[in-house]
Amino acid sequence: MGPSRLTAKQLVRFVRANKKIVNTTVPLDALARYFIEEGNDEGGRGDVAFAQALLETGWFGLGNSGLVTKDDNNFAGIGACDTCDRGFTFESARIGVRAQMQLLRVY
C-alpha cells in the first residue's frame, strides 16, 4: 500500500530494456499509466502491481490460448486455477488493472 515509487515511463523503460514482446489490447505506455492511476485511486502501489502482472503474464506475452488470453485483459490470473476452464475476463485493460488493484487492496 502507498504511493508508487516508479512512474509509468520508468515501468515502460524497464520492459523495453529487457527486450520483451508485449501482447496486450492496449499499448504498453497506456497499460503502465493505468497501473499507476488505478493504484493511486486505490491507495496501492501501482508499480508493484505492474511487477506482479509481469510475473503472472510472462512480461505481458499473453497468447490466444490457455486459462488467460490477451483479450481477457486479466493481468493477474484472476479466477485461473488448476481445475478451472478459464480465468476471469474484463471488458477493457483499465478494468482488468482496476480489478487487480482492488484485490491487492483487500489482501
CYANA upper distance limits for C-alpha pairs under 8 A (distance plus 0.5 A):
  1 MET  CA     43 GLY  CA      6.58
  1 MET  CA     44 GLY  CA      4.65
  1 MET  CA     45 ARG  CA      5.97
  1 MET  CA    105 ARG  CA      7.85
  2 GLY  CA     43 GLY  CA      6.04
  2 GLY  CA     44 GLY  CA      5.51
  2 GLY  CA     45 ARG  CA      6.07
  3 PRO  CA     39 GLY  CA      8.04
  3 PRO  CA     40 ASN  CA      6.94
  3 PRO  CA     43 GLY  CA      7.16
  3 PRO  CA     44 GLY  CA      6.74
  3 PRO  CA     45 ARG  CA      5.90
  3 PRO  CA     46 GLY  CA      8.15
  4 SER  CA     36 ILE  CA      7.35
  4 SER  CA     39 GLY  CA      8.00
  4 SER  CA     40 ASN  CA      8.13
  4 SER  CA     44 GLY  CA      7.91
  4 SER  CA     45 ARG  CA      5.11
  4 SER  CA     46 GLY  CA      6.15
  4 SER  CA     47 ASP  CA      5.96
  4 SER  CA     48 VAL  CA      8.04
  5 ARG  CA     45 ARG  CA      8.23
  5 ARG  CA     47 ASP  CA      7.47
  6 LEU  CA     10 GLN  CA      6.57
  6 LEU  CA     11 LEU  CA      7.38
  6 LEU  CA     47 ASP  CA      6.52
  7 THR  CA     11 LEU  CA      6.92
  7 THR  CA     36 ILE  CA      7.61
  7 THR  CA     47 ASP  CA      8.02
  8 ALA  CA     12 VAL  CA      6.79
  8 ALA  CA     29 ASP  CA      7.58
  8 ALA  CA     32 ALA  CA      5.42
  8 ALA  CA     33 ARG  CA      5.56
  8 ALA  CA     35 PHE  CA      8.27
  8 ALA  CA     36 ILE  CA      6.84
  8 ALA  CA     47 ASP  CA      8.37
  9 LYS  CA     13 ARG  CA      6.67
  9 LYS  CA     29 ASP  CA      7.68
  9 LYS  CA     32 ALA  CA      8.04
 10 GLN  CA     14 PHE  CA      6.69
 11 LEU  CA     15 VAL  CA      7.02
 11 LEU  CA     32 ALA  CA      6.96
 11 LEU  CA     47 ASP  CA      7.79
 11 LEU  CA     50 PHE  CA      8.37
 12 VAL  CA     16 ARG  CA      6.68
 12 VAL  CA     28 LEU  CA      7.10
 12 VAL  CA     29 ASP  CA      6.72
 12 VAL  CA     32 ALA  CA      7.11
 13 ARG  CA     17 ALA  CA      6.33
 14 PHE  CA     18 ASN  CA      6.96
 15 VAL  CA     19 LYS  CA      7.14
 15 VAL  CA     20 LYS  CA      6.71
 15 VAL  CA     59 TRP  CA      8.01
 16 ARG  CA     20 LYS  CA      6.74
 20 LYS  CA     59 TRP  CA      7.12
 20 LYS  CA     61 GLY  CA      8.36
 21 ILE  CA     59 TRP  CA      8.17
 21 ILE  CA     60 PHE  CA      8.10
 21 ILE  CA     61 GLY  CA      6.75
 22 VAL  CA     28 LEU  CA      7.68
 22 VAL  CA     59 TRP  CA      7.23
 22 VAL  CA     60 PHE  CA      5.55
 22 VAL  CA     61 GLY  CA      5.64
 22 VAL  CA     62 LEU  CA      8.17
 23 ASN  CA     60 PHE  CA      6.31
 23 ASN  CA     61 GLY  CA      5.55
 23 ASN  CA     62 LEU  CA      6.05
 23 ASN  CA     63 GLY  CA      7.77
 23 ASN  CA     70 LYS  CA      7.03
 24 THR  CA     28 LEU  CA      8.10
 24 THR  CA     60 PHE  CA      7.05
 24 THR  CA     61 GLY  CA      8.10
 24 THR  CA     62 LEU  CA      7.39
 24 THR  CA     70 LYS  CA      5.96
 24 THR  CA     71 ASP  CA      7.93
 24 THR  CA     73 ASN  CA      7.99
 25 THR  CA     70 LYS  CA      7.10
 25 THR  CA     71 ASP  CA      6.93
 25 THR  CA     73 ASN  CA      7.68
 25 THR  CA     92 SER  CA      8.44
 25 THR  CA     93 ALA  CA      7.25
 26 VAL  CA     30 ALA  CA      6.92
 26 VAL  CA     31 LEU  CA      6.93
 26 VAL  CA     93 ALA  CA      7.39
 27 PRO  CA     31 LEU  CA      6.90
 28 LEU  CA     32 ALA  CA      6.58
 29 ASP  CA     33 ARG  CA      6.76
 30 ALA  CA     34 TYR  CA      6.71
 31 LEU  CA     35 PHE  CA      6.97
 31 LEU  CA     93 ALA  CA      7.54
 31 LEU  CA     94 ARG  CA      7.91
 32 ALA  CA     36 ILE  CA      7.02
 32 ALA  CA     50 PHE  CA      7.67
 33 ARG  CA     37 GLU  CA      6.56
 34 TYR  CA     38 GLU  CA      6.25
 34 TYR  CA     94 ARG  CA      6.40
 34 TYR  CA     97 VAL  CA      7.26
 35 PHE  CA     39 GLY  CA      6.32
 35 PHE  CA     46 GLY  CA      5.24
 35 PHE  CA     47 ASP  CA      7.28
 35 PHE  CA     49 ALA  CA      7.54
 35 PHE  CA     50 PHE  CA      6.77
 35 PHE  CA     97 VAL  CA      6.67
 35 PHE  CA     98 ARG  CA      8.40
 36 ILE  CA     40 ASN  CA      6.64
 36 ILE  CA     45 ARG  CA      8.00
 36 ILE  CA     46 GLY  CA      5.03
 36 ILE  CA     47 ASP  CA      6.93
 37 GLU  CA     41 ASP  CA      6.75
 37 GLU  CA     46 GLY  CA      7.86
 38 GLU  CA     42 GLU  CA      6.68
 38 GLU  CA     46 GLY  CA      7.36
 38 GLU  CA     97 VAL  CA      7.58
 38 GLU  CA     98 ARG  CA      6.33
 38 GLU  CA    101 MET  CA      7.30
 39 GLY  CA     43 GLY  CA      6.29
 39 GLY  CA     44 GLY  CA      5.15
 39 GLY  CA     45 ARG  CA      5.93
 39 GLY  CA     46 GLY  CA      4.74
 39 GLY  CA     47 ASP  CA      8.46
 39 GLY  CA    101 MET  CA      6.71
 40 ASN  CA     44 GLY  CA      6.70
 40 ASN  CA     45 ARG  CA      7.84
 40 ASN  CA     46 GLY  CA      7.56
 42 GLU  CA    101 MET  CA      7.32
 42 GLU  CA    102 GLN  CA      7.34
 42 GLU  CA    105 ARG  CA      7.57
 43 GLY  CA    105 ARG  CA      8.30
 44 GLY  CA    101 MET  CA      7.49
 44 GLY  CA    104 LEU  CA      8.19
 44 GLY  CA    105 ARG  CA      7.08
 45 ARG  CA     49 ALA  CA      6.92
 46 GLY  CA     50 PHE  CA      6.57
 46 GLY  CA    101 MET  CA      7.96
 47 ASP  CA     51 ALA  CA      6.86
 48 VAL  CA     52 GLN  CA      6.78
 49 ALA  CA     53 ALA  CA      6.65
 49 ALA  CA    100 GLN  CA      8.01
 49 ALA  CA    101 MET  CA      7.45
 49 ALA  CA    104 LEU  CA      8.44
 50 PHE  CA     54 LEU  CA      6.76
 51 ALA  CA     55 LEU  CA      6.98
 52 GLN  CA     56 GLU  CA      6.66
 52 GLN  CA     76 ALA  CA      7.56
 53 ALA  CA     57 THR  CA      6.38
 53 ALA  CA     59 TRP  CA      7.90
 53 ALA  CA     60 PHE  CA      7.85
 53 ALA  CA     75 PHE  CA      5.59
 53 ALA  CA     76 ALA  CA      5.90
 54 LEU  CA     58 GLY  CA      6.17
 54 LEU  CA     59 TRP  CA      4.71
 54 LEU  CA     60 PHE  CA      6.43
 54 LEU  CA     75 PHE  CA      8.45
 55 LEU  CA     59 TRP  CA      6.86
 56 GLU  CA     75 PHE  CA      7.21
 56 GLU  CA     76 ALA  CA      6.09
 56 GLU  CA     77 GLY  CA      6.97
 57 THR  CA     61 GLY  CA      6.61
 57 THR  CA     62 LEU  CA      6.57
 57 THR  CA     75 PHE  CA      6.76
 57 THR  CA     76 ALA  CA      7.75
 57 THR  CA     77 GLY  CA      8.26
 58 GLY  CA     62 LEU  CA      7.76
 60 PHE  CA     75 PHE  CA      8.17
 62 LEU  CA     68 VAL  CA      8.03
 62 LEU  CA     69 THR  CA      6.06
 62 LEU  CA     70 LYS  CA      5.42
 63 GLY  CA     69 THR  CA      5.92
 63 GLY  CA     70 LYS  CA      6.29
 64 ASN  CA     69 THR  CA      5.57
 64 ASN  CA     70 LYS  CA      6.69
 64 ASN  CA     71 ASP  CA      8.26
 65 SER  CA     69 THR  CA      6.27
 66 GLY  CA     86 ARG  CA      7.86
 67 LEU  CA     77 GLY  CA      8.49
 67 LEU  CA     80 ALA  CA      6.46
 67 LEU  CA     81 CYS  CA      8.45
 67 LEU  CA     84 CYS  CA      8.21
 67 LEU  CA     85 ASP  CA      6.94
 67 LEU  CA     86 ARG  CA      4.79
 67 LEU  CA     87 GLY  CA      5.90
 68 VAL  CA     72 ASP  CA      6.79
 68 VAL  CA     74 ASN  CA      7.21
 68 VAL  CA     77 GLY  CA      7.02
 68 VAL  CA     80 ALA  CA      7.65
 68 VAL  CA     86 ARG  CA      6.84
 68 VAL  CA     87 GLY  CA      6.01
 68 VAL  CA     88 PHE  CA      8.15
 69 THR  CA     73 ASN  CA      8.08
 69 THR  CA     74 ASN  CA      8.24
 70 LYS  CA     74 ASN  CA      8.32
 71 ASP  CA     89 THR  CA      8.29
 72 ASP  CA     88 PHE  CA      7.51
 72 ASP  CA     89 THR  CA      4.84
 72 ASP  CA     90 PHE  CA      6.14
 72 ASP  CA     91 GLU  CA      7.94
 73 ASN  CA     89 THR  CA      6.87
 73 ASN  CA     90 PHE  CA      5.92
 73 ASN  CA     91 GLU  CA      7.62
 73 ASN  CA     92 SER  CA      6.54
 73 ASN  CA     93 ALA  CA      5.40
 73 ASN  CA     95 ILE  CA      8.31
 73 ASN  CA     96 GLY  CA      5.74
 73 ASN  CA     97 VAL  CA      8.40
 74 ASN  CA     78 ILE  CA      7.05
 74 ASN  CA     87 GLY  CA      8.21
 74 ASN  CA     88 PHE  CA      7.22
 74 ASN  CA     89 THR  CA      6.73
 74 ASN  CA     90 PHE  CA      6.98
 74 ASN  CA     93 ALA  CA      8.13
 74 ASN  CA     96 GLY  CA      5.74
 74 ASN  CA     97 VAL  CA      8.01
 75 PHE  CA     96 GLY  CA      7.18
 75 PHE  CA     97 VAL  CA      7.38
 75 PHE  CA    100 GLN  CA      7.86
 76 ALA  CA    100 GLN  CA      6.80
 77 GLY  CA     87 GLY  CA      6.74
 77 GLY  CA     88 PHE  CA      8.15
 78 ILE  CA     87 GLY  CA      6.34
 78 ILE  CA     88 PHE  CA      6.32
 78 ILE  CA    100 GLN  CA      8.15
 79 GLY  CA     84 CYS  CA      8.26
 79 GLY  CA     86 ARG  CA      7.78
 79 GLY  CA     87 GLY  CA      4.83
 79 GLY  CA     88 PHE  CA      5.72
 80 ALA  CA     84 CYS  CA      6.61
 80 ALA  CA     85 ASP  CA      8.28
 80 ALA  CA     86 ARG  CA      6.28
 80 ALA  CA     87 GLY  CA      4.43
 80 ALA  CA     88 PHE  CA      7.56
 81 CYS  CA     86 ARG  CA      8.37
 81 CYS  CA     87 GLY  CA      7.89
 89 THR  CA     96 GLY  CA      8.37
 90 PHE  CA     95 ILE  CA      6.60
 90 PHE  CA     96 GLY  CA      5.83
 91 GLU  CA     95 ILE  CA      7.13
 91 GLU  CA     96 GLY  CA      8.06
 92 SER  CA     96 GLY  CA      6.81
 93 ALA  CA     97 VAL  CA      6.71
 94 ARG  CA     98 ARG  CA      6.57
 95 ILE  CA     99 ALA  CA      6.63
 96 GLY  CA    100 GLN  CA      6.87
 97 VAL  CA    101 MET  CA      6.69
 98 ARG  CA    102 GLN  CA      6.60
 99 ALA  CA    103 LEU  CA      6.72
100 GLN  CA    104 LEU  CA      6.77
101 MET  CA    105 ARG  CA      6.67
102 GLN  CA    106 VAL  CA      6.85
103 LEU  CA    107 TYR  CA      6.92
